[in-house]
Amino acid sequence: MKLTAMDLVAAAKQNITEIDVATAKKVLSKFIVLDVRTPAEFINGALPDAINISRGILEFRIENHPDFKNKQDADILVYCQTGGRAALATENLLKMGYEKAVSLNGGYQAWQASQ
């Protein structure tokens, strides 16, 4: 059976925790904020203190990135533009031992809409 990108996102969302924008805003300071969008998207606006590691290279870079090295027990808030890439990234982070990674439901688009 062939799966679509949205099928993969839906499956990932079954295995992760998502938090809404209102909750994220209340507890943002407790998180390392990870933006998995492209550098071009990141330059055009980001959540406060976000660290950009693109979805395409995340699994290869996160373990050696100074903000994440040896921090598998840290609270990490992952977001992208609308939530799909963040869901996939969060699922893989959990598999890699980042046990407290959560995804921002609706992504940067939802964050901006709440301003």
GUMARSE-985348 format. One record per atom (N, C-alpha, C, O): atom name; residue in three letters; x, y, z; residue number from 1. Coordinates in nm, 2 decimals. Layout:
CA_ALA_X_Y_Z_NUM $
...
END
This chain:
N_MET_0.08_-0.12_0.00_1 $
CA_MET_0.00_0.00_0.00_1 $
C_MET_0.09_0.12_0.00_1 $
O_MET_0.18_0.14_0.08_1 $
N_LYS_0.06_0.21_-0.09_2 $
CA_LYS_0.13_0.34_-0.10_2 $
C_LYS_0.08_0.44_0.00_2 $
O_LYS_-0.04_0.46_0.02_2 $
N_LEU_0.17_0.51_0.07_3 $
CA_LEU_0.14_0.61_0.17_3 $
C_LEU_0.17_0.75_0.12_3 $
O_LEU_0.27_0.76_0.05_3 $
N_THR_0.08_0.84_0.15_4 $
CA_THR_0.11_0.98_0.11_4 $
C_THR_0.19_1.05_0.23_4 $
O_THR_0.20_0.99_0.34_4 $
N_ALA_0.24_1.17_0.20_5 $
CA_ALA_0.30_1.24_0.31_5 $
C_ALA_0.20_1.27_0.42_5 $
O_ALA_0.24_1.26_0.54_5 $
N_MET_0.08_1.30_0.39_6 $
CA_MET_-0.02_1.32_0.50_6 $
C_MET_-0.05_1.19_0.58_6 $
O_MET_-0.08_1.20_0.70_6 $
N_ASP_-0.04_1.08_0.51_7 $
CA_ASP_-0.06_0.95_0.59_7 $
C_ASP_0.06_0.94_0.69_7 $
O_ASP_0.03_0.90_0.80_7 $
N_LEU_0.18_0.97_0.65_8 $
CA_LEU_0.29_0.96_0.73_8 $
C_LEU_0.28_1.06_0.85_8 $
O_LEU_0.31_1.02_0.97_8 $
N_VAL_0.23_1.18_0.82_9 $
CA_VAL_0.21_1.28_0.93_9 $
C_VAL_0.10_1.23_1.03_9 $
O_VAL_0.12_1.24_1.15_9 $
N_ALA_-0.01_1.18_0.97_10 $
CA_ALA_-0.11_1.13_1.06_10 $
C_ALA_-0.06_1.01_1.15_10 $
O_ALA_-0.10_1.01_1.27_10 $
N_ALA_0.02_0.93_1.09_11 $
CA_ALA_0.07_0.82_1.17_11 $
C_ALA_0.17_0.87_1.28_11 $
O_ALA_0.16_0.82_1.39_11 $
N_ALA_0.25_0.97_1.25_12 $
CA_ALA_0.34_1.03_1.34_12 $
C_ALA_0.27_1.09_1.46_12 $
O_ALA_0.30_1.08_1.57_12 $
N_LYS_0.16_1.16_1.43_13 $
CA_LYS_0.08_1.23_1.53_13 $
C_LYS_0.02_1.13_1.63_13 $
O_LYS_-0.02_1.17_1.74_13 $
N_GLN_0.01_1.00_1.59_14 $
CA_GLN_-0.04_0.90_1.68_14 $
C_GLN_0.06_0.87_1.79_14 $
O_GLN_0.03_0.81_1.90_14 $
N_ASN_0.19_0.90_1.76_15 $
CA_ASN_0.30_0.86_1.85_15 $
C_ASN_0.36_0.97_1.92_15 $
O_ASN_0.46_0.95_2.00_15 $
N_ILE_0.31_1.09_1.91_16 $
CA_ILE_0.38_1.21_1.97_16 $
C_ILE_0.27_1.29_2.05_16 $
O_ILE_0.15_1.26_2.05_16 $
N_THR_0.33_1.38_2.13_17 $
CA_THR_0.24_1.48_2.20_17 $
C_THR_0.24_1.61_2.13_17 $
O_THR_0.35_1.66_2.09_17 $
N_GLU_0.13_1.67_2.10_18 $
CA_GLU_0.12_1.80_2.05_18 $
C_GLU_0.06_1.89_2.15_18 $
O_GLU_-0.02_1.86_2.23_18 $
N_ILE_0.11_2.02_2.15_19 $
CA_ILE_0.05_2.12_2.24_19 $
C_ILE_0.00_2.23_2.15_19 $
O_ILE_0.06_2.26_2.05_19 $
N_ASP_-0.10_2.30_2.20_20 $
CA_ASP_-0.16_2.41_2.13_20 $
C_ASP_-0.08_2.54_2.16_20 $
O_ASP_0.00_2.54_2.25_20 $
N_VAL_-0.11_2.64_2.08_21 $
CA_VAL_-0.03_2.77_2.09_21 $
C_VAL_-0.05_2.83_2.22_21 $
O_VAL_0.04_2.88_2.28_21 $
N_ALA_-0.17_2.83_2.27_22 $
CA_ALA_-0.20_2.90_2.40_22 $
C_ALA_-0.12_2.83_2.51_22 $
O_ALA_-0.06_2.90_2.60_22 $
N_THR_-0.11_2.70_2.51_23 $
CA_THR_-0.03_2.63_2.61_23 $
C_THR_0.12_2.66_2.59_23 $
O_THR_0.19_2.68_2.69_23 $
N_ALA_0.16_2.66_2.47_24 $
CA_ALA_0.30_2.68_2.44_24 $
C_ALA_0.34_2.82_2.49_24 $
O_ALA_0.45_2.84_2.54_24 $
N_LYS_0.26_2.92_2.47_25 $
CA_LYS_0.29_3.05_2.51_25 $
C_LYS_0.31_3.06_2.66_25 $
O_LYS_0.39_3.14_2.71_25 $
N_LYS_0.23_2.99_2.74_26 $
CA_LYS_0.24_2.99_2.88_26 $
C_LYS_0.36_2.93_2.94_26 $
O_LYS_0.41_2.97_3.04_26 $
N_VAL_0.41_2.82_2.87_27 $
CA_VAL_0.53_2.75_2.92_27 $
C_VAL_0.65_2.75_2.83_27 $
O_VAL_0.74_2.67_2.84_27 $
N_LEU_0.65_2.85_2.74_28 $
CA_LEU_0.76_2.85_2.64_28 $
C_LEU_0.90_2.86_2.70_28 $
O_LEU_0.99_2.80_2.65_28 $
N_SER_0.91_2.93_2.81_29 $
CA_SER_1.05_2.94_2.87_29 $
C_SER_1.11_2.81_2.92_29 $
O_SER_1.23_2.81_2.94_29 $
N_LYS_1.03_2.71_2.94_30 $
CA_LYS_1.08_2.58_2.99_30 $
C_LYS_1.14_2.50_2.87_30 $
O_LYS_1.20_2.40_2.90_30 $
N_PHE_1.11_2.54_2.75_31 $
CA_PHE_1.15_2.46_2.63_31 $
C_PHE_1.28_2.51_2.56_31 $
O_PHE_1.31_2.63_2.57_31 $
N_ILE_1.35_2.42_2.50_32 $
CA_ILE_1.44_2.45_2.40_32 $
C_ILE_1.35_2.45_2.27_32 $
O_ILE_1.29_2.35_2.25_32 $
N_VAL_1.35_2.56_2.20_33 $
CA_VAL_1.26_2.57_2.09_33 $
C_VAL_1.33_2.54_1.96_33 $
O_VAL_1.43_2.60_1.92_33 $
N_LEU_1.28_2.44_1.89_34 $
CA_LEU_1.35_2.39_1.77_34 $
C_LEU_1.26_2.41_1.65_34 $
O_LEU_1.15_2.36_1.64_34 $
N_ASP_1.31_2.49_1.55_35 $
CA_ASP_1.24_2.52_1.43_35 $
C_ASP_1.30_2.43_1.32_35 $
O_ASP_1.42_2.44_1.29_35 $
N_VAL_1.21_2.35_1.26_36 $
CA_VAL_1.26_2.25_1.16_36 $
C_VAL_1.23_2.30_1.02_36 $
O_VAL_1.24_2.22_0.92_36 $
N_ARG_1.20_2.43_1.00_37 $
CA_ARG_1.17_2.48_0.87_37 $
C_ARG_1.30_2.51_0.80_37 $
O_ARG_1.41_2.49_0.86_37 $
N_THR_1.29_2.55_0.67_38 $
CA_THR_1.41_2.58_0.60_38 $
C_THR_1.47_2.71_0.65_38 $
O_THR_1.40_2.79_0.71_38 $
N_PRO_1.60_2.73_0.62_39 $
CA_PRO_1.66_2.86_0.67_39 $
C_PRO_1.59_2.98_0.61_39 $
O_PRO_1.58_3.09_0.68_39 $
N_ALA_1.54_2.98_0.49_40 $
CA_ALA_1.46_3.09_0.43_40 $
C_ALA_1.34_3.12_0.50_40 $
O_ALA_1.30_3.23_0.52_40 $
N_GLU_1.27_3.01_0.55_41 $
CA_GLU_1.14_3.03_0.63_41 $
C_GLU_1.18_3.09_0.76_41 $
O_GLU_1.11_3.18_0.81_41 $
N_PHE_1.29_3.04_0.82_42 $
CA_PHE_1.33_3.09_0.95_42 $
C_PHE_1.37_3.24_0.95_42 $
O_PHE_1.33_3.31_1.04_42 $
N_ILE_1.44_3.28_0.85_43 $
CA_ILE_1.48_3.42_0.84_43 $
C_ILE_1.36_3.51_0.84_43 $
O_ILE_1.37_3.62_0.88_43 $
N_ASN_1.25_3.47_0.78_44 $
CA_ASN_1.13_3.55_0.77_44 $
C_ASN_1.05_3.56_0.89_44 $
O_ASN_0.94_3.62_0.90_44 $
N_GLY_1.09_3.50_1.00_45 $
CA_GLY_1.02_3.50_1.13_45 $
C_GLY_1.03_3.37_1.20_45 $
O_GLY_1.02_3.26_1.14_45 $
N_ALA_1.04_3.38_1.33_46 $
CA_ALA_1.05_3.26_1.41_46 $
C_ALA_1.00_3.28_1.56_46 $
O_ALA_0.98_3.40_1.60_46 $
N_LEU_0.98_3.17_1.63_47 $
CA_LEU_0.94_3.18_1.77_47 $
C_LEU_1.06_3.24_1.85_47 $
O_LEU_1.17_3.22_1.80_47 $
N_PRO_1.03_3.30_1.96_48 $
CA_PRO_1.14_3.36_2.04_48 $
C_PRO_1.25_3.25_2.08_48 $
O_PRO_1.22_3.14_2.12_48 $
N_ASP_1.37_3.29_2.06_49 $
CA_ASP_1.49_3.21_2.09_49 $
C_ASP_1.50_3.07_2.02_49 $
O_ASP_1.56_2.98_2.07_49 $
N_ALA_1.43_3.06_1.91_50 $
CA_ALA_1.43_2.93_1.83_50 $
C_ALA_1.56_2.90_1.77_50 $
O_ALA_1.64_2.99_1.73_50 $
N_ILE_1.59_2.78_1.76_51 $
CA_ILE_1.71_2.73_1.70_51 $
C_ILE_1.67_2.66_1.57_51 $
O_ILE_1.58_2.57_1.58_51 $
N_ASN_1.73_2.69_1.46_52 $
CA_ASN_1.69_2.63_1.33_52 $
C_ASN_1.78_2.52_1.29_52 $
O_ASN_1.90_2.54_1.27_52 $
N_ILE_1.72_2.40_1.28_53 $
CA_ILE_1.79_2.29_1.22_53 $
C_ILE_1.68_2.23_1.12_53 $
O_ILE_1.58_2.17_1.17_53 $
N_SER_1.70_2.24_1.00_54 $
CA_SER_1.60_2.20_0.90_54 $
C_SER_1.57_2.05_0.91_54 $
O_SER_1.65_1.97_0.94_54 $
N_ARG_1.44_2.02_0.88_55 $
CA_ARG_1.39_1.89_0.89_55 $
C_ARG_1.48_1.79_0.81_55 $
O_ARG_1.50_1.68_0.86_55 $
N_GLY_1.53_1.83_0.70_56 $
CA_GLY_1.60_1.74_0.61_56 $
C_GLY_1.74_1.69_0.67_56 $
O_GLY_1.79_1.59_0.62_56 $
N_ILE_1.79_1.77_0.76_57 $
CA_ILE_1.92_1.73_0.82_57 $
C_ILE_1.91_1.71_0.97_57 $
O_ILE_2.02_1.68_1.03_57 $
N_LEU_1.80_1.72_1.03_58 $
CA_LEU_1.78_1.72_1.17_58 $
C_LEU_1.85_1.60_1.24_58 $
O_LEU_1.93_1.61_1.33_58 $
N_GLU_1.82_1.48_1.19_59 $
CA_GLU_1.87_1.36_1.25_59 $
C_GLU_2.02_1.35_1.25_59 $
O_GLU_2.08_1.28_1.33_59 $
N_PHE_2.08_1.41_1.15_60 $
CA_PHE_2.22_1.41_1.13_60 $
C_PHE_2.30_1.51_1.21_60 $
O_PHE_2.41_1.50_1.24_60 $
N_ARG_2.23_1.62_1.25_61 $
CA_ARG_2.29_1.73_1.32_61 $
C_ARG_2.26_1.75_1.46_61 $
O_ARG_2.34_1.81_1.54_61 $
N_ILE_2.14_1.70_1.51_62 $
CA_ILE_2.10_1.74_1.64_62 $
C_ILE_2.19_1.69_1.75_62 $
O_ILE_2.22_1.76_1.85_62 $
N_GLU_2.25_1.57_1.74_63 $
CA_GLU_2.33_1.52_1.85_63 $
C_GLU_2.46_1.59_1.87_63 $
O_GLU_2.51_1.59_1.98_63 $
N_ASN_2.51_1.66_1.77_64 $
CA_ASN_2.63_1.74_1.78_64 $
C_ASN_2.61_1.89_1.79_64 $
O_ASN_2.70_1.96_1.81_64 $
N_HIS_2.48_1.93_1.78_65 $
CA_HIS_2.45_2.07_1.79_65 $
C_HIS_2.47_2.11_1.94_65 $
O_HIS_2.42_2.05_2.03_65 $
N_PRO_2.55_2.22_1.97_66 $
CA_PRO_2.58_2.26_2.11_66 $
C_PRO_2.45_2.28_2.19_66 $
O_PRO_2.46_2.26_2.32_66 $
N_ASP_2.34_2.32_2.14_67 $
CA_ASP_2.22_2.35_2.22_67 $
C_ASP_2.15_2.22_2.25_67 $
O_ASP_2.06_2.22_2.34_67 $
N_PHE_2.18_2.11_2.19_68 $
CA_PHE_2.11_1.98_2.21_68 $
C_PHE_2.20_1.87_2.25_68 $
O_PHE_2.16_1.76_2.30_68 $
N_LYS_2.33_1.88_2.24_69 $
CA_LYS_2.43_1.78_2.28_69 $
C_LYS_2.41_1.74_2.42_69 $
O_LYS_2.41_1.82_2.51_69 $
N_ASN_2.39_1.61_2.44_70 $
CA_ASN_2.37_1.55_2.57_70 $
C_ASN_2.25_1.60_2.65_70 $
O_ASN_2.25_1.61_2.77_70 $
N_LYS_2.15_1.64_2.57_71 $
CA_LYS_2.03_1.69_2.63_71 $
C_LYS_1.90_1.61_2.60_71 $
O_LYS_1.80_1.67_2.57_71 $
N_GLN_1.92_1.48_2.59_72 $
CA_GLN_1.81_1.40_2.56_72 $
C_GLN_1.69_1.41_2.66_72 $
O_GLN_1.58_1.37_2.63_72 $
N_ASP_1.72_1.46_2.78_73 $
CA_ASP_1.62_1.48_2.88_73 $
C_ASP_1.56_1.62_2.89_73 $
O_ASP_1.48_1.65_2.98_73 $
N_ALA_1.60_1.70_2.79_74 $
CA_ALA_1.54_1.84_2.79_74 $
C_ALA_1.40_1.85_2.73_74 $
O_ALA_1.37_1.76_2.65_74 $
N_ASP_1.33_1.95_2.77_75 $
CA_ASP_1.20_1.97_2.71_75 $
C_ASP_1.22_2.05_2.58_75 $
O_ASP_1.29_2.15_2.58_75 $
N_ILE_1.18_1.99_2.47_76 $
CA_ILE_1.20_2.05_2.34_76 $
C_ILE_1.06_2.07_2.27_76 $
O_ILE_0.98_1.98_2.26_76 $
N_LEU_1.04_2.19_2.22_77 $
CA_LEU_0.92_2.22_2.15_77 $
C_LEU_0.96_2.23_2.00_77 $
O_LEU_1.04_2.32_1.96_77 $
N_VAL_0.91_2.15_1.92_78 $
CA_VAL_0.94_2.14_1.78_78 $
C_VAL_0.83_2.20_1.70_78 $
O_VAL_0.71_2.18_1.72_78 $
N_TYR_0.86_2.29_1.60_79 $
CA_TYR_0.76_2.34_1.51_79 $
C_TYR_0.81_2.36_1.37_79 $
O_TYR_0.93_2.37_1.35_79 $
N_CYS_0.72_2.37_1.28_80 $
CA_CYS_0.74_2.40_1.14_80 $
C_CYS_0.64_2.50_1.10_80 $
O_CYS_0.59_2.58_1.18_80 $
N_GLN_0.61_2.51_0.97_81 $
CA_GLN_0.51_2.61_0.92_81 $
C_GLN_0.37_2.58_0.97_81 $
O_GLN_0.30_2.66_1.02_81 $
N_THR_0.32_2.45_0.94_82 $
CA_THR_0.19_2.42_0.98_82 $
C_THR_0.17_2.29_1.07_82 $
O_THR_0.06_2.26_1.11_82 $
N_GLY_0.28_2.22_1.09_83 $
CA_GLY_0.27_2.11_1.19_83 $
C_GLY_0.31_1.97_1.13_83 $
O_GLY_0.35_1.89_1.21_83 $
N_GLY_0.31_1.96_1.00_84 $
CA_GLY_0.35_1.83_0.94_84 $
C_GLY_0.49_1.79_0.96_84 $
O_GLY_0.52_1.68_1.01_84 $
N_ARG_0.58_1.87_0.92_85 $
CA_ARG_0.73_1.84_0.94_85 $
C_ARG_0.76_1.83_1.08_85 $
O_ARG_0.85_1.74_1.12_85 $
N_ALA_0.70_1.91_1.17_86 $
CA_ALA_0.73_1.90_1.31_86 $
C_ALA_0.68_1.77_1.37_86 $
O_ALA_0.75_1.71_1.45_86 $
N_ALA_0.57_1.72_1.32_87 $
CA_ALA_0.52_1.59_1.37_87 $
C_ALA_0.62_1.48_1.34_87 $
O_ALA_0.66_1.39_1.42_87 $
N_LEU_0.67_1.48_1.21_88 $
CA_LEU_0.76_1.38_1.17_88 $
C_LEU_0.90_1.39_1.24_88 $
O_LEU_0.96_1.29_1.28_88 $
N_ALA_0.94_1.51_1.26_89 $
CA_ALA_1.07_1.54_1.33_89 $
C_ALA_1.05_1.50_1.48_89 $
O_ALA_1.15_1.43_1.53_89 $
N_THR_0.94_1.53_1.54_90 $
CA_THR_0.92_1.49_1.68_90 $
C_THR_0.92_1.34_1.70_90 $
O_THR_0.98_1.29_1.79_90 $
N_GLU_0.86_1.27_1.61_91 $
CA_GLU_0.85_1.13_1.62_91 $
C_GLU_1.00_1.07_1.61_91 $
O_GLU_1.03_0.98_1.69_91 $
N_ASN_1.08_1.12_1.52_92 $
CA_ASN_1.21_1.07_1.51_92 $
C_ASN_1.30_1.11_1.63_92 $
O_ASN_1.38_1.04_1.68_92 $
N_LEU_1.28_1.23_1.68_93 $
CA_LEU_1.35_1.27_1.80_93 $
C_LEU_1.32_1.18_1.92_93 $
O_LEU_1.41_1.14_2.00_93 $
N_LEU_1.19_1.14_1.94_94 $
CA_LEU_1.16_1.05_2.04_94 $
C_LEU_1.23_0.91_2.02_94 $
O_LEU_1.28_0.85_2.12_94 $
N_LYS_1.24_0.87_1.90_95 $
CA_LYS_1.31_0.74_1.86_95 $
C_LYS_1.46_0.76_1.90_95 $
O_LYS_1.52_0.66_1.93_95 $
N_MET_1.51_0.88_1.89_96 $
CA_MET_1.65_0.90_1.91_96 $
C_MET_1.68_0.93_2.06_96 $
O_MET_1.80_0.96_2.10_96 $
N_GLY_1.58_0.92_2.14_97 $
CA_GLY_1.60_0.93_2.29_97 $
C_GLY_1.57_1.07_2.35_97 $
O_GLY_1.59_1.09_2.47_97 $
N_TYR_1.52_1.16_2.27_98 $
CA_TYR_1.48_1.29_2.32_98 $
C_TYR_1.33_1.28_2.37_98 $
O_TYR_1.24_1.31_2.30_98 $
N_GLU_1.32_1.22_2.49_99 $
CA_GLU_1.20_1.17_2.54_99 $
C_GLU_1.09_1.28_2.57_99 $
O_GLU_0.97_1.25_2.59_99 $
N_LYS_1.13_1.41_2.58_100 $
CA_LYS_1.04_1.51_2.62_100 $
C_LYS_1.01_1.61_2.50_100 $
O_LYS_0.96_1.72_2.52_100 $
N_ALA_1.04_1.56_2.38_101 $
CA_ALA_1.01_1.64_2.26_101 $
C_ALA_0.86_1.64_2.24_101 $
O_ALA_0.79_1.54_2.24_101 $
N_VAL_0.80_1.76_2.21_102 $
CA_VAL_0.66_1.78_2.18_102 $
C_VAL_0.65_1.87_2.05_102 $
O_VAL_0.75_1.94_2.02_102 $
N_SER_0.54_1.86_1.98_103 $
CA_SER_0.52_1.93_1.86_103 $
C_SER_0.42_2.04_1.88_103 $
O_SER_0.32_2.02_1.96_103 $
N_LEU_0.44_2.16_1.82_104 $
CA_LEU_0.34_2.27_1.82_104 $
C_LEU_0.23_2.24_1.72_104 $
O_LEU_0.26_2.25_1.60_104 $
N_ASN_0.11_2.22_1.77_105 $
CA_ASN_0.00_2.20_1.68_105 $
C_ASN_-0.03_2.32_1.60_105 $
O_ASN_-0.05_2.43_1.65_105 $
N_GLY_-0.03_2.31_1.47_106 $
CA_GLY_-0.06_2.42_1.38_106 $
C_GLY_0.07_2.50_1.34_106 $
O_GLY_0.06_2.58_1.25_106 $
N_GLY_0.18_2.48_1.41_107 $
CA_GLY_0.31_2.54_1.37_107 $
C_GLY_0.31_2.69_1.38_107 $
O_GLY_0.23_2.75_1.45_107 $
N_TYR_0.41_2.74_1.30_108 $
CA_TYR_0.43_2.89_1.30_108 $
C_TYR_0.31_2.96_1.25_108 $
O_TYR_0.28_3.08_1.30_108 $
N_GLN_0.24_2.90_1.16_109 $
CA_GLN_0.12_2.97_1.11_109 $
C_GLN_0.01_2.99_1.22_109 $
O_GLN_-0.05_3.10_1.23_109 $
N_ALA_-0.01_2.89_1.30_110 $
CA_ALA_-0.10_2.91_1.42_110 $
C_ALA_-0.05_3.01_1.52_110 $
O_ALA_-0.12_3.09_1.58_110 $
N_TRP_0.08_3.01_1.54_111 $
CA_TRP_0.15_3.10_1.63_111 $
C_TRP_0.12_3.24_1.59_111 $
O_TRP_0.08_3.33_1.66_111 $
N_GLN_0.15_3.27_1.46_112 $
CA_GLN_0.12_3.40_1.40_112 $
C_GLN_-0.02_3.44_1.41_112 $
O_GLN_-0.05_3.56_1.43_112 $
N_ALA_-0.11_3.35_1.38_113 $
CA_ALA_-0.25_3.38_1.38_113 $
C_ALA_-0.30_3.42_1.52_113 $
O_ALA_-0.40_3.49_1.54_113 $
N_SER_-0.23_3.38_1.62_114 $
CA_SER_-0.27_3.40_1.76_114 $
C_SER_-0.22_3.54_1.81_114 $
O_SER_-0.26_3.58_1.92_114 $
N_GLN_-0.14_3.61_1.73_115 $
CA_GLN_-0.08_3.73_1.78_115 $
C_GLN_-0.18_3.84_1.78_115 $
O_GLN_-0.15_3.96_1.81_115 $
END
